[in-house]
Amino acid sequence: MSSPRFNIDAIGWKKIGKGALIAAGAAVITYLLEAIPSVNFGTYTPVIMGIAGIVLNAARKWLSNFGK
């Protein structure tokens, strides 16, 4: 840590921001994983579920590599 005690420098704020984005993204993905299966899309349900799985997995991968 390069900032003095009880102060946060720009690098510290950047790390806090990245952590907040990762946590918020994980919360959104968790919500979507719970909400999407309960929605009825009619005959398109299997297609929507497949696409949603791909998109959510891609988002998870992107978020896991975001802080690196």
Jmol script that loads the backbone (N, CA, C; Angstrom):
load data "model"
ATOM      1  N   MET A   1       0.847  -1.186   0.000  1.00  0.00           N
ATOM      2  CA  MET A   1       0.000   0.000   0.000  1.00  0.00           C
ATOM      3  C   MET A   1       0.885   1.240   0.000  1.00  0.00           C
ATOM      4  N   SER A   2       0.591   2.119  -0.900  1.00  0.00           N
ATOM      5  CA  SER A   2       1.395   3.322  -0.998  1.00  0.00           C
ATOM      6  C   SER A   2       0.746   4.521  -0.305  1.00  0.00           C
ATOM      7  N   SER A   3      -0.494   4.385   0.094  1.00  0.00           N
ATOM      8  CA  SER A   3      -1.175   5.524   0.726  1.00  0.00           C
ATOM      9  C   SER A   3      -0.935   5.519   2.231  1.00  0.00           C
ATOM     10  N   PRO A   4      -0.911   6.696   2.824  1.00  0.00           N
ATOM     11  CA  PRO A   4      -0.730   6.760   4.273  1.00  0.00           C
ATOM     12  C   PRO A   4      -1.967   6.240   5.004  1.00  0.00           C
ATOM     13  N   ARG A   5      -1.780   5.992   6.278  1.00  0.00           N
ATOM     14  CA  ARG A   5      -2.856   5.444   7.097  1.00  0.00           C
ATOM     15  C   ARG A   5      -4.070   6.379   7.084  1.00  0.00           C
ATOM     16  N   PHE A   6      -5.274   5.793   6.963  1.00  0.00           N
ATOM     17  CA  PHE A   6      -6.569   6.478   6.957  1.00  0.00           C
ATOM     18  C   PHE A   6      -6.773   7.366   5.732  1.00  0.00           C
ATOM     19  N   ASN A   7      -5.958   7.183   4.700  1.00  0.00           N
ATOM     20  CA  ASN A   7      -6.119   7.891   3.425  1.00  0.00           C
ATOM     21  C   ASN A   7      -6.046   6.863   2.302  1.00  0.00           C
ATOM     22  N   ILE A   8      -6.771   7.129   1.232  1.00  0.00           N
ATOM     23  CA  ILE A   8      -6.747   6.229   0.083  1.00  0.00           C
ATOM     24  C   ILE A   8      -6.300   7.027  -1.140  1.00  0.00           C
ATOM     25  N   ASP A   9      -5.240   6.526  -1.781  1.00  0.00           N
ATOM     26  CA  ASP A   9      -4.757   7.206  -2.983  1.00  0.00           C
ATOM     27  C   ASP A   9      -5.509   6.690  -4.217  1.00  0.00           C
ATOM     28  N   ALA A  10      -5.133   7.165  -5.384  1.00  0.00           N
ATOM     29  CA  ALA A  10      -5.836   6.807  -6.620  1.00  0.00           C
ATOM     30  C   ALA A  10      -5.756   5.307  -6.907  1.00  0.00           C
ATOM     31  N   ILE A  11      -4.625   4.706  -6.616  1.00  0.00           N
ATOM     32  CA  ILE A  11      -4.477   3.271  -6.845  1.00  0.00           C
ATOM     33  C   ILE A  11      -5.424   2.497  -5.925  1.00  0.00           C
ATOM     34  N   GLY A  12      -5.531   2.934  -4.689  1.00  0.00           N
ATOM     35  CA  GLY A  12      -6.448   2.291  -3.748  1.00  0.00           C
ATOM     36  C   GLY A  12      -7.892   2.402  -4.196  1.00  0.00           C
ATOM     37  N   TRP A  13      -8.288   3.583  -4.676  1.00  0.00           N
ATOM     38  CA  TRP A  13      -9.658   3.771  -5.166  1.00  0.00           C
ATOM     39  C   TRP A  13      -9.920   2.904  -6.390  1.00  0.00           C
ATOM     40  N   LYS A  14      -8.916   2.751  -7.240  1.00  0.00           N
ATOM     41  CA  LYS A  14      -9.076   1.906  -8.424  1.00  0.00           C
ATOM     42  C   LYS A  14      -9.303   0.450  -8.016  1.00  0.00           C
ATOM     43  N   LYS A  15      -8.558  -0.028  -7.041  1.00  0.00           N
ATOM     44  CA  LYS A  15      -8.730  -1.393  -6.554  1.00  0.00           C
ATOM     45  C   LYS A  15     -10.102  -1.581  -5.907  1.00  0.00           C
ATOM     46  N   ILE A  16     -10.539  -0.582  -5.148  1.00  0.00           N
ATOM     47  CA  ILE A  16     -11.870  -0.645  -4.530  1.00  0.00           C
ATOM     48  C   ILE A  16     -12.945  -0.673  -5.615  1.00  0.00           C
ATOM     49  N   GLY A  17     -12.789   0.139  -6.645  1.00  0.00           N
ATOM     50  CA  GLY A  17     -13.748   0.169  -7.749  1.00  0.00           C
ATOM     51  C   GLY A  17     -13.819  -1.160  -8.482  1.00  0.00           C
ATOM     52  N   LYS A  18     -12.667  -1.765  -8.764  1.00  0.00           N
ATOM     53  CA  LYS A  18     -12.649  -3.065  -9.428  1.00  0.00           C
ATOM     54  C   LYS A  18     -13.348  -4.113  -8.573  1.00  0.00           C
ATOM     55  N   GLY A  19     -13.067  -4.110  -7.289  1.00  0.00           N
ATOM     56  CA  GLY A  19     -13.713  -5.065  -6.386  1.00  0.00           C
ATOM     57  C   GLY A  19     -15.217  -4.875  -6.338  1.00  0.00           C
ATOM     58  N   ALA A  20     -15.648  -3.618  -6.343  1.00  0.00           N
ATOM     59  CA  ALA A  20     -17.089  -3.335  -6.327  1.00  0.00           C
ATOM     60  C   ALA A  20     -17.748  -3.801  -7.628  1.00  0.00           C
ATOM     61  N   LEU A  21     -17.085  -3.588  -8.764  1.00  0.00           N
ATOM     62  CA  LEU A  21     -17.637  -4.045 -10.043  1.00  0.00           C
ATOM     63  C   LEU A  21     -17.727  -5.564 -10.101  1.00  0.00           C
ATOM     64  N   ILE A  22     -16.730  -6.238  -9.609  1.00  0.00           N
ATOM     65  CA  ILE A  22     -16.748  -7.698  -9.602  1.00  0.00           C
ATOM     66  C   ILE A  22     -17.873  -8.206  -8.701  1.00  0.00           C
ATOM     67  N   ALA A  23     -18.032  -7.611  -7.525  1.00  0.00           N
ATOM     68  CA  ALA A  23     -19.101  -8.028  -6.614  1.00  0.00           C
ATOM     69  C   ALA A  23     -20.481  -7.742  -7.198  1.00  0.00           C
ATOM     70  N   ALA A  24     -20.643  -6.583  -7.817  1.00  0.00           N
ATOM     71  CA  ALA A  24     -21.936  -6.238  -8.425  1.00  0.00           C
ATOM     72  C   ALA A  24     -22.240  -7.164  -9.598  1.00  0.00           C
ATOM     73  N   GLY A  25     -21.253  -7.448 -10.408  1.00  0.00           N
ATOM     74  CA  GLY A  25     -21.451  -8.367 -11.526  1.00  0.00           C
ATOM     75  C   GLY A  25     -21.836  -9.756 -11.063  1.00  0.00           C
ATOM     76  N   ALA A  26     -21.188 -10.228 -10.020  1.00  0.00           N
ATOM     77  CA  ALA A  26     -21.538 -11.543  -9.473  1.00  0.00           C
ATOM     78  C   ALA A  26     -22.959 -11.554  -8.923  1.00  0.00           C
ATOM     79  N   ALA A  27     -23.367 -10.465  -8.298  1.00  0.00           N
ATOM     80  CA  ALA A  27     -24.734 -10.380  -7.774  1.00  0.00           C
ATOM     81  C   ALA A  27     -25.757 -10.401  -8.903  1.00  0.00           C
ATOM     82  N   VAL A  28     -25.476  -9.689  -9.983  1.00  0.00           N
ATOM     83  CA  VAL A  28     -26.394  -9.675 -11.136  1.00  0.00           C
ATOM     84  C   VAL A  28     -26.474 -11.062 -11.768  1.00  0.00           C
ATOM     85  N   ILE A  29     -25.342 -11.720 -11.937  1.00  0.00           N
ATOM     86  CA  ILE A  29     -25.342 -13.061 -12.516  1.00  0.00           C
ATOM     87  C   ILE A  29     -26.123 -14.022 -11.632  1.00  0.00           C
ATOM     88  N   THR A  30     -25.934 -13.945 -10.328  1.00  0.00           N
ATOM     89  CA  THR A  30     -26.673 -14.805  -9.402  1.00  0.00           C
ATOM     90  C   THR A  30     -28.166 -14.564  -9.512  1.00  0.00           C
ATOM     91  N   TYR A  31     -28.565 -13.309  -9.566  1.00  0.00           N
ATOM     92  CA  TYR A  31     -29.984 -12.981  -9.714  1.00  0.00           C
ATOM     93  C   TYR A  31     -30.547 -13.546 -11.019  1.00  0.00           C
ATOM     94  N   LEU A  32     -29.821 -13.359 -12.110  1.00  0.00           N
ATOM     95  CA  LEU A  32     -30.296 -13.839 -13.403  1.00  0.00           C
ATOM     96  C   LEU A  32     -30.403 -15.357 -13.441  1.00  0.00           C
ATOM     97  N   LEU A  33     -29.452 -16.041 -12.820  1.00  0.00           N
ATOM     98  CA  LEU A  33     -29.515 -17.499 -12.778  1.00  0.00           C
ATOM     99  C   LEU A  33     -30.751 -17.992 -12.030  1.00  0.00           C
ATOM    100  N   GLU A  34     -31.200 -17.230 -11.041  1.00  0.00           N
ATOM    101  CA  GLU A  34     -32.403 -17.591 -10.304  1.00  0.00           C
ATOM    102  C   GLU A  34     -33.674 -17.161 -11.024  1.00  0.00           C
ATOM    103  N   ALA A  35     -33.647 -16.023 -11.719  1.00  0.00           N
ATOM    104  CA  ALA A  35     -34.859 -15.447 -12.304  1.00  0.00           C
ATOM    105  C   ALA A  35     -35.197 -16.033 -13.673  1.00  0.00           C
ATOM    106  N   ILE A  36     -34.213 -16.280 -14.512  1.00  0.00           N
ATOM    107  CA  ILE A  36     -34.481 -16.688 -15.893  1.00  0.00           C
ATOM    108  C   ILE A  36     -35.242 -18.014 -15.990  1.00  0.00           C
ATOM    109  N   PRO A  37     -34.898 -19.049 -15.221  1.00  0.00           N
ATOM    110  CA  PRO A  37     -35.639 -20.312 -15.378  1.00  0.00           C
ATOM    111  C   PRO A  37     -37.127 -20.219 -15.032  1.00  0.00           C
ATOM    112  N   SER A  38     -37.529 -19.255 -14.237  1.00  0.00           N
ATOM    113  CA  SER A  38     -38.932 -19.153 -13.852  1.00  0.00           C
ATOM    114  C   SER A  38     -39.772 -18.373 -14.858  1.00  0.00           C
ATOM    115  N   VAL A  39     -39.145 -17.783 -15.882  1.00  0.00           N
ATOM    116  CA  VAL A  39     -39.863 -17.019 -16.901  1.00  0.00           C
ATOM    117  C   VAL A  39     -40.282 -17.975 -18.025  1.00  0.00           C
ATOM    118  N   ASN A  40     -41.512 -17.834 -18.499  1.00  0.00           N
ATOM    119  CA  ASN A  40     -42.013 -18.677 -19.576  1.00  0.00           C
ATOM    120  C   ASN A  40     -41.895 -17.923 -20.900  1.00  0.00           C
ATOM    121  N   PHE A  41     -41.044 -18.436 -21.797  1.00  0.00           N
ATOM    122  CA  PHE A  41     -40.854 -17.826 -23.106  1.00  0.00           C
ATOM    123  C   PHE A  41     -41.612 -18.586 -24.193  1.00  0.00           C
ATOM    124  N   GLY A  42     -42.484 -19.472 -23.799  1.00  0.00           N
ATOM    125  CA  GLY A  42     -43.263 -20.249 -24.759  1.00  0.00           C
ATOM    126  C   GLY A  42     -42.401 -21.260 -25.483  1.00  0.00           C
ATOM    127  N   THR A  43     -42.577 -21.352 -26.793  1.00  0.00           N
ATOM    128  CA  THR A  43     -41.821 -22.332 -27.576  1.00  0.00           C
ATOM    129  C   THR A  43     -40.342 -21.975 -27.700  1.00  0.00           C
ATOM    130  N   TYR A  44     -39.983 -20.731 -27.380  1.00  0.00           N
ATOM    131  CA  TYR A  44     -38.588 -20.296 -27.473  1.00  0.00           C
ATOM    132  C   TYR A  44     -37.793 -20.550 -26.190  1.00  0.00           C
ATOM    133  N   THR A  45     -38.426 -21.149 -25.182  1.00  0.00           N
ATOM    134  CA  THR A  45     -37.759 -21.362 -23.897  1.00  0.00           C
ATOM    135  C   THR A  45     -36.434 -22.120 -24.037  1.00  0.00           C
ATOM    136  N   PRO A  46     -36.360 -23.234 -24.760  1.00  0.00           N
ATOM    137  CA  PRO A  46     -35.054 -23.924 -24.863  1.00  0.00           C
ATOM    138  C   PRO A  46     -33.973 -23.065 -25.514  1.00  0.00           C
ATOM    139  N   VAL A  47     -34.345 -22.286 -26.516  1.00  0.00           N
ATOM    140  CA  VAL A  47     -33.366 -21.428 -27.196  1.00  0.00           C
ATOM    141  C   VAL A  47     -32.891 -20.327 -26.254  1.00  0.00           C
ATOM    142  N   ILE A  48     -33.823 -19.688 -25.565  1.00  0.00           N
ATOM    143  CA  ILE A  48     -33.477 -18.612 -24.623  1.00  0.00           C
ATOM    144  C   ILE A  48     -32.596 -19.152 -23.500  1.00  0.00           C
ATOM    145  N   MET A  49     -32.915 -20.345 -22.982  1.00  0.00           N
ATOM    146  CA  MET A  49     -32.114 -20.934 -21.899  1.00  0.00           C
ATOM    147  C   MET A  49     -30.686 -21.219 -22.384  1.00  0.00           C
ATOM    148  N   GLY A  50     -30.550 -21.719 -23.598  1.00  0.00           N
ATOM    149  CA  GLY A  50     -29.222 -21.976 -24.139  1.00  0.00           C
ATOM    150  C   GLY A  50     -28.415 -20.703 -24.310  1.00  0.00           C
ATOM    151  N   ILE A  51     -29.042 -19.686 -24.875  1.00  0.00           N
ATOM    152  CA  ILE A  51     -28.365 -18.396 -25.072  1.00  0.00           C
ATOM    153  C   ILE A  51     -28.020 -17.764 -23.725  1.00  0.00           C
ATOM    154  N   ALA A  52     -28.957 -17.819 -22.780  1.00  0.00           N
ATOM    155  CA  ALA A  52     -28.710 -17.241 -21.453  1.00  0.00           C
ATOM    156  C   ALA A  52     -27.537 -17.937 -20.773  1.00  0.00           C
ATOM    157  N   GLY A  53     -27.451 -19.244 -20.905  1.00  0.00           N
ATOM    158  CA  GLY A  53     -26.328 -19.980 -20.319  1.00  0.00           C
ATOM    159  C   GLY A  53     -24.995 -19.548 -20.897  1.00  0.00           C
ATOM    160  N   ILE A  54     -24.958 -19.382 -22.214  1.00  0.00           N
ATOM    161  CA  ILE A  54     -23.720 -18.957 -22.880  1.00  0.00           C
ATOM    162  C   ILE A  54     -23.332 -17.543 -22.450  1.00  0.00           C
ATOM    163  N   VAL A  55     -24.298 -16.638 -22.453  1.00  0.00           N
ATOM    164  CA  VAL A  55     -24.024 -15.238 -22.089  1.00  0.00           C
ATOM    165  C   VAL A  55     -23.589 -15.130 -20.633  1.00  0.00           C
ATOM    166  N   LEU A  56     -24.284 -15.822 -19.736  1.00  0.00           N
ATOM    167  CA  LEU A  56     -23.926 -15.745 -18.313  1.00  0.00           C
ATOM    168  C   LEU A  56     -22.566 -16.373 -18.048  1.00  0.00           C
ATOM    169  N   ASN A  57     -22.238 -17.461 -18.739  1.00  0.00           N
ATOM    170  CA  ASN A  57     -20.918 -18.061 -18.572  1.00  0.00           C
ATOM    171  C   ASN A  57     -19.825 -17.129 -19.091  1.00  0.00           C
ATOM    172  N   ALA A  58     -20.076 -16.471 -20.221  1.00  0.00           N
ATOM    173  CA  ALA A  58     -19.106 -15.509 -20.753  1.00  0.00           C
ATOM    174  C   ALA A  58     -18.915 -14.338 -19.793  1.00  0.00           C
ATOM    175  N   ALA A  59     -20.010 -13.860 -19.206  1.00  0.00           N
ATOM    176  CA  ALA A  59     -19.918 -12.767 -18.229  1.00  0.00           C
ATOM    177  C   ALA A  59     -19.126 -13.203 -17.002  1.00  0.00           C
ATOM    178  N   ARG A  60     -19.347 -14.421 -16.556  1.00  0.00           N
ATOM    179  CA  ARG A  60     -18.608 -14.941 -15.396  1.00  0.00           C
ATOM    180  C   ARG A  60     -17.119 -15.017 -15.699  1.00  0.00           C
ATOM    181  N   LYS A  61     -16.777 -15.513 -16.885  1.00  0.00           N
ATOM    182  CA  LYS A  61     -15.367 -15.593 -17.269  1.00  0.00           C
ATOM    183  C   LYS A  61     -14.737 -14.209 -17.368  1.00  0.00           C
ATOM    184  N   TRP A  62     -15.475 -13.267 -17.957  1.00  0.00           N
ATOM    185  CA  TRP A  62     -14.958 -11.902 -18.094  1.00  0.00           C
ATOM    186  C   TRP A  62     -14.725 -11.280 -16.726  1.00  0.00           C
ATOM    187  N   LEU A  63     -15.664 -11.477 -15.811  1.00  0.00           N
ATOM    188  CA  LEU A  63     -15.507 -10.915 -14.471  1.00  0.00           C
ATOM    189  C   LEU A  63     -14.363 -11.565 -13.711  1.00  0.00           C
ATOM    190  N   SER A  64     -14.159 -12.859 -13.906  1.00  0.00           N
ATOM    191  CA  SER A  64     -13.070 -13.533 -13.177  1.00  0.00           C
ATOM    192  C   SER A  64     -11.707 -13.063 -13.675  1.00  0.00           C
ATOM    193  N   ASN A  65     -11.625 -12.599 -14.920  1.00  0.00           N
ATOM    194  CA  ASN A  65     -10.355 -12.094 -15.468  1.00  0.00           C
ATOM    195  C   ASN A  65     -10.248 -10.574 -15.376  1.00  0.00           C
ATOM    196  N   PHE A  66     -11.278  -9.916 -14.881  1.00  0.00           N
ATOM    197  CA  PHE A  66     -11.328  -8.458 -14.860  1.00  0.00           C
ATOM    198  C   PHE A  66     -10.231  -7.841 -14.003  1.00  0.00           C
ATOM    199  N   GLY A  67      -9.962  -8.417 -12.844  1.00  0.00           N
ATOM    200  CA  GLY A  67      -8.999  -7.833 -11.918  1.00  0.00           C
ATOM    201  C   GLY A  67      -7.551  -8.139 -12.240  1.00  0.00           C
ATOM    202  N   LYS A  68      -7.294  -8.928 -13.272  1.00  0.00           N
ATOM    203  CA  LYS A  68      -5.912  -9.335 -13.569  1.00  0.00           C
ATOM    204  C   LYS A  68      -5.270  -8.445 -14.584  1.00  0.00           C
TER     205      LYS A  68
END
end "model"
wireframe off; spacefill off
backbone 0.3
color backbone group
